[in-house]
């Protein structure tokens, strides 16, 4: 291995350690002390003033010409007493493969999506059955976006206090959130004045009274929907006593918060009062099915037994929907996007640049 490869692999190790290692102190972490080496989006950083963003982990692995096993969930500990949930696919729909999904929500039959990437971040309303984008605003085209390069993240819908609703959309590193009128997609507040927060923005959801926000650590913070001011105490998320790092997209359902774990095929259900993980969803059959159209046995060769059956069931559901079998090989196309339909009790799941949206039950 050449010297530059050794150096690159060493840098990869530093990045992974930064993502998974906590402090040696017994005191709880400062929720505003966000690791800067953890990046929730694997895109090419845009040119900007100041220090550049760290290179994506995937790019470093490609440069180093090394292969790594799938990332495990960090700090899971034992799963004794934690409910293990399997996915049942109800329906499959087309999804824009150019959508780098960062936030997903469903309300009264309407689906809204926040997509990321520099200079390409959007807020959109989508016909979930056809995948058609019904309305869209690109952050770079807004008055504020013309002067700043935003990378959009999580999305939540809140009441506006006047019988309507607003969409609150996070940004990754800019420490500000946009507030949009749901019906017009016009800004309802100036982010620079009203919707500031410390650290990075990853996932966001609304429980009816407060917003829960993730920042890529094991800590969730809570904010008021009116001013985005922090409220209450931060919540450390644990899995049988071990912190669950890399919490990403969120969905609030009753007293629970469902969260994608970045670089993982797992979705965790979190008790919003204790922070304890009470259930884990294995979404690996969905991600495995993304290789079903690549030829041969792609998408199923690594699965065995009941897992292989689960993948085959997903592939059959895709075919039943008369959709082409996908061939997704981009390692950046990770699971990310949870939306809940409170009329059916079902969830919608997708991922970054996934060509499919899955309606599922757990």
N, C-alpha and C positions, 0 to 999 in steps of 0.2 A: 504494500500500500504506500503510495507516494506521500510526501510530507504534507501537501495540501489536503489530501484526504484524511490524514490523521488529525490535522488541525480542525477540519470540518466536523469529523465525528466527535471530537472533543467538545466542540461548540454545541452539537446536538445533545450531548450528555448534560451539559450545563443547563440547556433549555428544559430538558425533561426533569432534572432535579429541581429547577426553579418552579416548575408546575406542580410537583408532587410533594415537596418537602416543606414542612411547617417549621415554626420556631421551636427551639429547644426549651423555651420558657413554659412554665405551667400556666401562665396567665393567658386569657383569651386574646385572640389576635385583634388588632385595631382594624375595624371594618373599612376604614378609609385607606389603609395601607395596602394598596392593590399591587400585586406583582406586575412589573412592567414587562417581563419577558414572556408572559403568557398572552398569546394573541388569539382571539376568538374567530378570526377570519383568515383563511389561507388565500389571500389575494396578493397582487403585486402592489406594494406601497406606492402611493402617489408622491410626486415631488412636492416638497413643502419646505418652509423655512424651519430651521431648528434641526435637531438630530433626527436621522431617519428611523423609521420603525424597524424592529428586528426582523431578519429574514424569516419567512415561514418555515416551520419545521419540515414540511414536505419538500420544500425546495432544497433544504440542507441535506436531506436524505438522498435526494436525486444527485446532488453534486458529489456526495460522498460515495455514490455507487454502492449503497448498502441496502439490505432488506431487513425490515424489522417485523416482529409479530404485531398483531393488532394491539392497540393500547388497552390495557385493563383499566377498570374503574379504580381510581386511586383511593386508598384508605378504606376499603370496603369492610374489612374485618370479617367475622363470621356472619352468616345469614340466618342463624338460628332464630326462629320466632318472626322472621320477616316473610310476608306473603309473596310467593313467586307467581307472577301472572303471565299467561301466554296470550298471544294476540290471535284473535279470530277476525279474518278479513270479511267485511260485509259487502264492500264495493270498492272498485278501483276507478279512478278518474285521471284524465290527462292533466299534466302540470307543466308549466313553462320551464323547460330545461335551462333557460338563461336566468332564472330567478335564483339568486343566492339568498335563500330564505333565512331570515334572522328572527322574524316574529310572525305568528299566525294566530288568527282568532276568527270565531264564528258567532254571529248574532242575528237572530230572527231570519235565518235563511240566507244571510249575506256573509261572505268571507272577505276578510281583509288581510293583507300581507305586507310585511316590511322586508325589503330586500337590501342587501349590503353591497359592498365593493366601492372603492374610491371612484368618484365622478359618475357612478352609475346607480347610486342608492335611490330607492323609490318607496313611495307609499301607493298601494293599489287596492282596488276592489276587484275581486275575481269571481267569475261564474264557475263555481267549483265543479259543476258537472261537465262543462266543456273545456275548462282551463282558460277560457277567453278572459283577457284583461278588460274589464268594463270601464274602469277609470284609473288614471295614474298620474302622479305628480313626481317629477324627478327633483331631488333635493338640490342638485346643482343649478336648477333653473329658478329657484326661489330667490327673493331679494337677499336673504342672509347667505344662501348657498353660493351666490355669485362671488362672494369674498372669502368664503371658507370651504374647505373640501371635507364634506361630511361622509362618514361611513355609518349607515343606519344600522340599528340593532333591534331590540325588543319592541313590542307593540301591545298596548292595552286600550280598552274602551271604557270610558267613565261617563257618568251622568254630568250634564253641563249645568244642572240646577234650574233649568228653564224648560224642562220637558223634553230636551234633546240629549245629544251625546257628543262626546269629543273622543278623538283618538290621540293618545300620547305615544310618541315614538322616540326611543332613545337613540343616542349616537355613541359610538364606541369610545373614542378618546377625547372628544371635544367637551365633555362634561356639561352637556346641555341636552334638553329634550324639546322636541317640537310638540305643539298642541294644535290639532287640526279639527275643524268642524266636520263631522261625519258626513253630512249631506253635501257640502260644497268643496271639501278638501282645501278650504282656505284656512290660513293660520288664525287661531283665536287668541294668541298671546305671542309676544316677542320673546323667544327663548333666552336671549342675552339678558333680559330683565327679570324673567319670572321662573324659568325652569332650569336652574343650575343644580349640579350635584358634584360631589368629589369622587375622583377615581373613574374607573371605566364603567361603561354601561353595556350589559349583555342581555339578560332576559327581563321581562316585565309582565305582571298580571295584576288584576284588580279583584279584590274579594268583596266588593260592595261598600267598603268603608276606607280602605287604604290600598296603596299600591305596593306590591312586593317586587324587589329588584335584585337581580344577581349581578355579580361583577367578575365572575370567573374563579372565585375562591369558593370556600365552603360556607360563606356567610351571606345571608340575605338581609337586606335593609328594607325599611318600610318608609313610605312617603305619603304625604297628603295629596289627593288629586287636585286640590285647588291651587296650591303654590309649589308643590313638589318638595316642600320642606320635610326633612326627616322627622319621623314620629316614632315613639316607643323605642324599645331596645332591639338591637340587631339579633338575628337568629342564627346560631351555629347549627348546621345540618350535619347529623351524624348517622352512621350505619352501624348499629350495635357498638356504639362508643367511639368509632373512628370517623374523623371528618371526611366528608365527601367533597372533594375538590372539583373544580371545573364545571360547576353548575351553570347551565346556559339558558336556553329558552324555557319559559315558565307558563303554566296555565293554572289559574285558581279555580277550584271546584269545591264548593262548600267550605269545610274546615281544612281542606287539603291543598297542597301546592304540588303539582306535577312538574318535574324538571327533566329536560334532556341533560345528560352528562356528556360534555364535549369529548370527541374522539372515542366514544363508547356507543354500543348498540343498546344501552340500557336507558330506561326512563324510570325515575324513582318517584314514589309518592311520599310526600313529606307532611307530617303533622305540623300545622302552622303554629301551634301553641308550644310544642316542645322541641321542634326541629328534628325529631327522630324519623328516620326512614321506616315506613310501615309496610311498603310493598315495592317490588322491583318488577318491571315489565321487560321481558326479553324480546327486543325488536329485531334480533339478528335475522329471522326469516325474511323480513322486508329488505334489509340491506343485501342479503345474499341473492335475492331474486333479481337484483339490478344487473347481474351478469348473465341472466338467462338467455339473452339474445346475442351473446358474444361467440356462439358456436361451441360445439362439443358439449361438455357437461358443465360449462361455466355457471357458477352460481350454486351448484349443488355438490361439487366434488369434495369440498371440505366438510360437508355435513354428513352425519351418519345417524342411523336409527330414527328416532322421533323427530330429530332436527331436520333430516332429509325430507321426511314426510311433510313437515311444516313448510319448508321451502317449496316443495312440489305443490302444496295447496295454494300458496301465494301465486305461483306461476299459473296455475289453473284459473285462479280468479282474474288474473290479467288477461288471459286468453278468453275467458267468458265475457269480459268487457269489450272484446274485439279491439284491444289495443296491442300495438306491436311489442314484442318482448324487448326489454331494454338491454342495452350494452353500455353500462357506465363503468369506466375504468379509472376515472379521476379520483385520486385518494382524497382530494378536498371535498368530495361530494358526500359529506357525512350526514347522519341523521340529525335533523334540527327542524322543529316545527310541530307544535301541539295545539290543537284547537278542540274545544268541547262543545257539543250540541246538547243543550240542556233539555231539549224536547224529546230526544231519543236516548240520552245517556251514553251516546257513542262519541268516539274521538276521531279527529282527522290527523293523520301523520304524514309528514313529508321530510325532505332534506334539502341541503344546499345543492342546487342544480339537478334535482331529481326530475325525471320526466313523468313521474307518477305521484298522485295523491291517494292515500289509502284511508278509507272509512273503516274503522275497526271497533271491536269491543274487547275489553279485558276480562 
